[in-house]
Amino acid sequence: MKIEKSERPDTKAGAGTAETPRKPAARKAREHVIRGIPVSPGIAIGPIFDTTEVPAEAPRRRIAADQAETEKQRLADAVALSRKQIIKLKSRLSILPEEAQEELAPLLDAYVMMLGNSRLLRGARKRIENELLAAETAVQDEAEAIAVVILAARDDDKAGLNRRAGEVREIARRLTRNLTATPFRSLKGVPEGAILVAEELTPADAALLDPSRIAGVATDEGGADGHTAIMLRALGIPSILGVSGLSESAMRGDQAVLDGSTGVIVLRPGEKALEKGRESLTAFAKERAKLAKLRRLPAVTTDGEPVELQANLEIPAELPLIAQSGAQGIGLLRTEFLFMNREDLPDEEAQLAAYTQVVDAMGGDPVTIRVLDWGGEKDMEAQASGIAPTHTGPNPALGLRGLRLLLKRPELLEAQFAAILRVAERGPVRILLPLVTNPNEVKQAREIYERVARRLRRKGVAMPETLPDLGAMIETPGAALAADAIALEADFFAIGTNDLAMYTLAVDRAEVDVAHLYDPLHPAVLRLMQFATEAALRLRMPVSVCGEMAGNPRLVPLLLGLGIRCLSMNASAIPRVKQAIRALDIADCARFARRVMEQSDPERIHELVMSNAPGALEKA
């Protein structure tokens, strides 16, 4: 895997390399079994590839009073470089699985915020001025002071506190490496099929892993609750963390068997251990193959009720995964990839080319294209450059974002509408409006939509006689409660459960202090979903769910029972969701949903949902 260039600061003479080979130790030929913390299930058999990272040489250093401005400028330069590196890393997220993106994107957003006018940088600058400390010393001192305060907080969520302190320390580490021109870890030499061994991996390191090449991961440090562990699970790489003494025992090239479900890694396995590993690998592969066979089978319940399973798409590069999953179309094409990390905005022709690639690849299956959901927590280079308005404010999630921003900048919406109308000649498409909060917003968008269509027709541009449907995302309580009125303006609904839960519960999942309160099964969230679904069904209008809930097999009975018949999810989740659907009876699902919706206690709802397997709902 080639590491992003932005992850390698310019090195000074004598700075060394990102990876220093460990001195050869006496090879231990005997089998060695080590236990760690299982964090990502799966079996890996392959050679060890060990990687170490050269520590940044940053001894404590004081400066003369006349050097303070120079040190502050050094810090500013390191901040700018670090920010550029993280934005570059964010651009890579689009090729990762959706679960990995959803884990890493908020973390990188937090990193970007800490590289702004944060307590860390304000404190570091003050230490340079008042204590006459070198920039790297000031950064390290301030970061450690903040981490100590975080860890001393009275909170039962110790794992969350540790993650938050780790975030501060990670930014300090990055700044220090850039201040001292120390290269970052390089993963470009990891051979295909290898088991990566390291003392510790940061979340940024994990984001550079290619799950199609890396067989497994094992580290000396880390735990099951950290960002790195969550990332590895999202990537689907069999992994074990917290394997004490691993780096000392493992030698590059050693054969190993890693079981990410039990937390055991066997170094230099004997024939018996190898055979057991192969059997486990075969069993794991058979389970995956069993799910793969479902690709050719319909998503239909035992009583013959069809359910439409579609995939969410981040970038066109994911199209092969969608084809392999057996998806019946794309239920959510996020168009932000067209706008990210570029110095200008994509024009109509550039957008048409991208949409054409997707529509043609789907071979007649429907594609739902969500227009730009820009603003809020999203940090795009084009936005930062001033080409589009920057509105952060004290609470970006409640500011100018989504459809609000597009209505304020109608030229953005017009270019997207035009490109989508033109590509609609090639295959069935629908258009989805993000962050709708009232019916008038849909009405305004439709006026622009129809105006663009009239302009294209006057120019003789080929487009369908009947305009593609224009739908509304239901992802705020206001939209859900106004669903009856919005349904009169929209052609279909797509319920975005992630944001709906966030706005309903006033919880940001990226904020460790409140993340434990995020609960899509909260009765308030479920009632809003029910209200919106019933509003659509009364008008015989299509309604789908496209949030994380759609991809959870355990939640399928509840969603079907509420009347949902279209689910859009990460492509990798489709086989298991289809497997669940094929074991269900709609009447059972309806009875189960009624029982769940009668509950007011979130814990009781969780008990009901999690304890009932598909096919056994009548026992609920």
Disulfide bonds with the S-S distance in Angstrom:
none
